[in-house]
Amino acid sequence: MAEDTARVTLDDLAAIVARRAAGEGEASYTRTLIARGVAKCAQKLGEEAVETALAAVGTDTKAVVSETADLLYHLVVLLQARGVPLEDVYAELGRRTNRSGLEEKASRPKG
């Protein structure tokens, strides 16, 4: 199982990212990414998604865990850069769980 470390939820991560994004004068990778704009944040998210997918088909479980942590971090950074609250994502997930995945997918606009 995992090492003895503090558990960090997505809500915790979103709060940390928001604090670092607002931290004027502080050196922060998060702040640097957000300052480079949404496109850069989206690029980083895409890179991490590919790295996570590649790790998933490999044999190193620790790599999957590490890449997934990177992916979640970059997702939260992108949401921050776009001004999308994590609560909005939770609400959408909640809406989707009220019906089957096949129904939900069929209801999406085509094109």
PELINKA-V739922 format. One record per helix or strand of 2 or more residues. SS is the DSSP state (helix for helix, strand for strand). FROM is the first residue (numbers start at 0). TO is the last residue. If there is no record, write none. Layout:
ss:SS from:FROM to:TO
ss:SS from:FROM to:TO
//
This chain:
ss:helix from:9 to:21
ss:helix from:28 to:34
ss:helix from:37 to:55
ss:helix from:60 to:81
ss:helix from:85 to:95
ss:helix from:100 to:106
//
